[in-house]
Amino acid sequence: MSDNLNAVSESVRRPTPPIRPEYERPLEPLAATKSEEVLPVYRRLWQRAWLRKSLILLCLALAWEIIARLQANELLLPPFSAAIRALVEDTISGVIPARAMNSLGILIKGYAAGVALAFVLTSLAVSTQLGRDLLSTLTSMLNPLPPIALLPLALLWFGLGQGSLVFVLVHSVLWPLALNMYTGFTGVPETLRMTGRNYGLRGLRYVLLILVPAALPSIIAGLKIGWAFAWRTLIAAELVFGASSGKGGLGWYIFQNRNELYTDRVFAGLIMVILFGLLVENVLFRQLESRTVAKWGMTR
C-alpha cells in the first residue's frame, strides 16, 4: 500500500512533458533558374589536361626560341626551330628511328628482367624472415650505388655487347621497384590478409591474388620510378659506352653529334628522349592506372 502511494505521489510531483502539435510545412517553389549551367567554351577547354600540358610545352618552346635568338650563337644554343628541323630531317632519313629502336630493344630486356627479379625478391621477403633480411641487406648496400658506376665491371664481365647495358639497367630498376613493392605489400590491411588465409591461399597464389591487387598503387609507382631510372641510365651508359654490338642508340646519336659540333642534332636527340618519356608516362602508365587502381577506386 505504501509503495502505491509513493508511486502516485512521485507521478504527481513529476511534471508531464508538453506535447508539441504536429504540422506540415509546404515546400517553397523552386526558383525560376536552370539547375544546370552551361560552362563557356574556354572553361570547358581549360578542364582538359592535355590542353594545359600542351600550353606549358608551347610556352617553354617559345621561351627557348626567344632566348636562343637573343643569344645569337647556334653552336652553344640553337633555336627551337633549328632543333625541330634537325629532328624532322633525321627522322625522315631513318637515323633517329633506327637509334630509338636500338635503345628501346635494350631497355625492354633490362626493364623486364629487373621487374621479374624485383617480384621474386619481394615475394620471398613477404613470405620468409630470411627473405626480409636478404632484401633489406641488399637494398641498403646496392640501392645507393649509381648504376653507371657498375659499367666498367659490366664491360669486363659481359664484353662489348648488349649484356653490359642490360646488367646496369637491371641494377637501376631492381632496387627502387623492390622497395616500393615491399612497402605496398606491408601496407596491405590485415583483414585482407586474414581473408586470403581463410581461403587457404599460400605462397605464390597468396601473393598474386591478395597482396598484388591490394598493393597495386605502390607497385605502379615503383614501375614508374624504375622506368625513369632505366631510361636515363641507358642514355648515360650509351654516352659513355657508345655502340653496342655495332649498333648505337639515342645516347650514341647524341654523343656522335656532340663530337661533330652539330648542336641542333644534339638537341634533336634530347627532344626524342623527352618525347619517349612523355609518351610512356602519359599513355602507357596512365592507361594502366585508369584500368586498374582508378577503376577500382583505390586512388583519386
Wavefront OBJ file of the C-alpha trace (Angstrom):
o trace
v 0.000 0.000 0.000
v 2.824 2.378 0.850
v 4.555 1.552 -2.452
v 1.464 2.519 -4.421
v 1.164 5.804 -2.533
v 4.796 6.616 -3.193
v 4.370 5.904 -6.907
v 1.266 8.129 -7.090
v 2.971 10.973 -5.234
v 6.033 10.669 -7.441
v 3.925 10.889 -10.589
v 2.154 13.944 -9.178
v 5.426 15.728 -8.428
v 6.979 14.881 -11.827
v 5.749 17.357 -14.498
v 4.392 15.842 -17.657
v 6.299 16.911 -20.813
v 4.425 19.230 -23.148
v 3.030 17.672 -26.283
v 4.025 19.618 -29.360
v 1.451 19.726 -32.092
v 2.408 18.194 -35.445
v 2.152 20.270 -38.560
v 3.201 20.173 -42.200
v 5.100 22.978 -43.865
v 4.501 23.341 -47.572
v 7.629 23.384 -49.734
v 8.576 26.664 -51.263
v 8.501 26.752 -55.053
v 11.833 26.349 -56.795
v 13.478 29.426 -58.141
v 12.932 30.053 -61.788
v 16.537 29.234 -62.680
v 18.151 26.384 -64.536
v 19.507 23.557 -62.435
v 22.452 23.197 -64.796
v 24.656 25.971 -66.046
v 26.414 25.573 -69.356
v 30.069 26.474 -68.965
v 31.684 28.730 -71.529
v 33.820 27.117 -74.187
v 37.115 28.395 -72.762
v 36.342 26.933 -69.320
v 35.422 23.566 -70.810
v 38.642 23.543 -72.802
v 40.675 24.556 -69.750
v 39.468 21.436 -67.944
v 41.323 19.283 -70.497
v 44.619 18.156 -69.008
v 46.210 17.559 -72.401
v 45.465 21.146 -73.437
v 47.011 22.622 -70.281
v 50.130 20.492 -70.687
v 50.362 21.423 -74.364
v 50.234 25.109 -73.447
v 53.045 24.600 -70.923
v 55.184 22.904 -73.570
v 54.375 25.644 -76.061
v 55.444 28.342 -73.589
v 58.706 26.507 -72.896
v 59.415 26.164 -76.624
v 58.658 29.849 -77.171
v 60.980 30.872 -74.328
v 63.700 28.627 -75.771
v 63.316 30.228 -79.208
v 63.472 33.770 -77.831
v 66.492 33.121 -75.596
v 68.381 31.372 -78.408
v 67.768 34.224 -80.861
v 68.820 36.807 -78.301
v 71.950 34.823 -77.525
v 72.720 34.522 -81.277
v 75.173 31.624 -81.054
v 73.810 28.428 -82.584
v 76.884 26.463 -81.564
v 76.008 26.926 -77.876
v 72.223 27.128 -78.054
v 70.426 26.652 -81.370
v 66.835 27.903 -81.671
v 63.968 25.556 -81.067
v 63.037 25.742 -84.741
v 66.526 24.539 -85.740
v 66.347 21.585 -83.345
v 62.907 20.618 -84.685
v 64.194 20.916 -88.251
v 67.097 18.583 -87.448
v 64.720 16.185 -85.693
v 62.406 16.044 -88.711
v 65.285 15.587 -91.164
v 66.903 12.723 -89.246
v 63.520 11.124 -88.618
v 62.675 11.137 -92.321
v 66.119 9.807 -93.214
v 65.627 6.945 -90.733
v 68.600 7.739 -88.484
v 66.645 8.604 -85.340
v 64.079 5.753 -85.674
v 66.909 3.224 -86.026
v 68.714 4.647 -82.987
v 65.484 4.729 -80.979
v 64.638 1.107 -81.803
v 68.103 0.002 -80.675
v 67.682 1.822 -77.363
v 64.160 0.506 -76.816
v 65.200 -3.072 -77.520
v 67.871 -2.958 -74.829
v 65.585 -1.069 -72.459
v 62.783 -3.630 -72.689
v 65.164 -6.509 -71.943
v 66.710 -4.814 -68.917
v 63.413 -3.478 -67.603
v 61.645 -6.843 -67.881
v 64.500 -8.654 -66.153
v 64.561 -6.059 -63.358
v 60.796 -6.314 -62.810
v 60.953 -10.122 -62.653
v 63.822 -10.129 -60.157
v 62.129 -7.475 -58.013
v 58.956 -9.576 -57.868
v 60.912 -12.683 -56.834
v 62.848 -10.862 -54.111
v 59.763 -9.132 -52.745
v 57.741 -12.354 -52.736
v 60.485 -14.001 -50.695
v 60.584 -11.003 -48.368
v 56.881 -11.168 -47.537
v 56.962 -14.954 -47.150
v 60.038 -15.642 -45.001
v 62.145 -13.866 -42.403
v 65.311 -14.767 -44.304
v 63.851 -13.143 -47.425
v 63.137 -9.944 -45.493
v 66.691 -9.846 -44.163
v 68.065 -10.519 -47.648
v 66.028 -7.733 -49.270
v 66.858 -5.254 -46.512
v 70.576 -6.003 -46.695
v 70.808 -5.892 -50.497
v 68.822 -2.672 -50.848
v 70.916 -0.981 -48.160
v 74.089 -1.989 -49.965
v 73.223 -1.641 -53.641
v 70.416 0.912 -53.917
v 72.706 3.912 -53.193
v 75.221 2.618 -55.773
v 74.871 4.523 -59.095
v 74.184 2.125 -61.982
v 76.676 3.882 -64.250
v 79.426 3.103 -61.714
v 78.957 -0.605 -62.485
v 79.558 -0.100 -66.199
v 83.349 -0.812 -66.073
v 82.680 -4.112 -64.289
v 79.886 -4.911 -66.718
v 82.260 -4.404 -69.637
v 84.741 -6.840 -68.055
v 82.109 -9.446 -67.279
v 79.849 -9.258 -70.361
v 82.063 -7.676 -73.004
v 81.180 -5.147 -75.681
v 77.613 -6.239 -76.217
v 74.089 -5.708 -75.021
v 74.735 -7.744 -71.881
v 76.674 -4.900 -70.287
v 73.855 -2.411 -70.815
v 71.206 -4.903 -69.698
v 73.174 -5.529 -66.496
v 73.253 -1.865 -65.489
v 69.567 -1.497 -66.432
v 68.612 -4.395 -64.170
v 70.510 -2.733 -61.331
v 68.735 0.599 -61.909
v 65.255 -0.999 -61.966
v 65.552 -3.726 -59.349
v 66.101 -1.887 -56.074
v 63.622 1.040 -56.272
v 60.916 -1.275 -57.587
v 61.585 -3.877 -54.891
v 61.392 -1.218 -52.164
v 58.078 0.121 -53.499
v 56.608 -3.359 -53.865
v 57.656 -4.360 -50.361
v 56.230 -1.128 -48.913
v 52.951 -1.791 -50.704
v 52.822 -5.406 -49.524
v 53.455 -4.467 -45.891
v 50.711 -1.832 -46.110
v 48.000 -4.340 -47.062
v 45.268 -4.363 -44.348
v 45.262 -7.310 -42.009
v 41.619 -8.029 -42.888
v 42.584 -8.848 -46.473
v 45.468 -10.998 -45.262
v 43.154 -12.976 -42.968
v 40.671 -13.384 -45.815
v 43.345 -14.916 -48.005
v 44.450 -17.285 -45.242
v 40.864 -18.335 -44.567
v 40.532 -19.320 -48.217
v 43.668 -21.418 -47.893
v 45.899 -19.212 -50.048
v 49.593 -19.770 -49.501
v 52.829 -18.906 -51.239
v 52.651 -17.538 -54.777
v 48.827 -17.704 -55.004
v 48.578 -15.637 -51.815
v 50.922 -13.015 -53.264
v 49.211 -12.853 -56.678
v 45.583 -12.915 -55.510
v 45.769 -10.879 -52.286
v 48.918 -8.800 -51.986
v 49.428 -7.671 -55.591
v 45.905 -6.232 -56.177
v 45.892 -4.517 -52.766
v 49.379 -3.046 -53.216
v 48.926 -2.106 -56.888
v 49.224 1.710 -56.371
v 52.657 1.264 -54.798
v 53.649 -1.245 -57.470
v 52.689 1.138 -60.283
v 54.606 3.945 -58.570
v 57.631 1.637 -58.398
v 57.234 0.742 -62.067
v 57.240 4.450 -62.950
v 60.366 5.109 -60.889
v 62.083 2.052 -62.332
v 61.212 3.128 -65.874
v 62.620 6.622 -65.324
v 65.817 5.251 -63.755
v 66.257 2.709 -66.551
v 65.687 5.220 -69.361
v 68.151 7.784 -68.088
v 70.684 5.079 -67.135
v 70.528 3.695 -70.666
v 71.120 7.099 -72.262
v 74.007 7.821 -69.874
v 75.551 4.378 -70.491
v 75.340 4.862 -74.252
v 77.004 8.256 -73.913
v 79.885 6.632 -72.007
v 79.908 3.167 -73.536
v 78.922 4.025 -77.104
v 77.659 1.474 -79.579
v 76.517 -1.982 -78.511
v 77.336 -4.860 -80.872
v 77.963 -2.365 -83.650
v 74.602 -0.644 -83.080
v 74.217 2.664 -81.301
v 71.156 4.063 -79.581
v 69.922 7.572 -78.886
v 72.728 8.195 -76.418
v 75.300 7.297 -79.053
v 73.485 9.558 -81.552
v 73.795 12.471 -79.102
v 77.459 11.676 -78.424
v 78.391 11.495 -82.119
v 76.740 14.799 -82.967
v 78.354 16.459 -79.973
v 81.783 15.393 -81.255
v 80.959 16.788 -84.703
v 79.581 20.024 -83.159
v 76.080 19.503 -84.602
v 74.400 21.108 -81.624
v 70.989 21.222 -83.289
v 71.112 17.427 -83.693
v 72.237 17.053 -80.087
v 69.080 18.874 -79.022
v 67.083 16.801 -81.510
v 68.258 13.652 -79.713
v 67.408 15.158 -76.333
v 63.932 16.092 -77.577
v 63.435 12.497 -78.740
v 64.430 11.208 -75.290
v 61.926 13.604 -73.681
v 59.178 12.604 -76.112
v 59.624 8.938 -75.247
v 59.406 9.786 -71.548
v 56.204 11.774 -72.047
v 54.702 9.040 -74.213
v 55.322 6.256 -71.723
v 54.216 8.332 -68.728
v 51.037 9.808 -70.227
v 49.912 6.883 -72.385
v 51.175 3.566 -71.044
v 51.142 4.183 -67.299
v 48.088 6.443 -67.479
v 46.124 3.688 -69.220
v 47.366 1.150 -66.690
v 46.218 3.331 -63.790
v 42.831 4.139 -65.335
v 42.084 0.456 -65.995
v 43.152 -0.724 -62.534
v 43.541 1.448 -59.437
v 41.404 4.350 -60.693
v 38.657 1.996 -61.877
v 38.704 0.140 -58.553
v 38.523 3.371 -56.526
v 41.948 2.860 -54.920
v 43.244 6.308 -55.872
v 41.820 9.739 -56.544
l 1 2 3 4 5 6 7 8 9 10 11 12 13 14 15 16 17 18 19 20 21 22 23 24 25 26 27 28 29 30 31 32 33 34 35 36 37 38 39 40 41 42 43 44 45 46 47 48 49 50 51 52 53 54 55 56 57 58 59 60 61 62 63 64 65 66 67 68 69 70 71 72 73 74 75 76 77 78 79 80 81 82 83 84 85 86 87 88 89 90 91 92 93 94 95 96 97 98 99 100 101 102 103 104 105 106 107 108 109 110 111 112 113 114 115 116 117 118 119 120 121 122 123 124 125 126 127 128 129 130 131 132 133 134 135 136 137 138 139 140 141 142 143 144 145 146 147 148 149 150 151 152 153 154 155 156 157 158 159 160 161 162 163 164 165 166 167 168 169 170 171 172 173 174 175 176 177 178 179 180 181 182 183 184 185 186 187 188 189 190 191 192 193 194 195 196 197 198 199 200 201 202 203 204 205 206 207 208 209 210 211 212 213 214 215 216 217 218 219 220 221 222 223 224 225 226 227 228 229 230 231 232 233 234 235 236 237 238 239 240 241 242 243 244 245 246 247 248 249 250 251 252 253 254 255 256 257 258 259 260 261 262 263 264 265 266 267 268 269 270 271 272 273 274 275 276 277 278 279 280 281 282 283 284 285 286 287 288 289 290 291 292 293 294 295 296 297 298 299 300
